[in-house]
C-alpha cells in the first residue's frame, strides 16, 4: 500500500517492512501487561490515588483513569 505517491520505491518498501513488523508484534512498546492492569484496578479499589499509581508504572494519570473506567485495556 502506497503511503505517499511521491515517495521513492525504496522508502516505501521500508515503511511496508515496519508496518508488517508492527502488526506482527502488537504492544511491543507498551509499559503495561495484563497483570499490571489488574494491579492498577486493585490499587484504585484499595484507595490509592491515580497520580500515585501513574508514578509507580511511569504512565500518565489520564491512562490510569481510562484503565479504571474500563475504557482502555478492556480485554483484561
Secondary structure as GFF3:
##gff-version 3
##sequence-region A 1 76
A	DSSP	alpha_helix	9	24	.	.	.	ID=ss1
A	DSSP	alpha_helix	34	45	.	.	.	ID=ss2
A	DSSP	alpha_helix	50	57	.	.	.	ID=ss3
A	DSSP	alpha_helix	61	68	.	.	.	ID=ss4
###
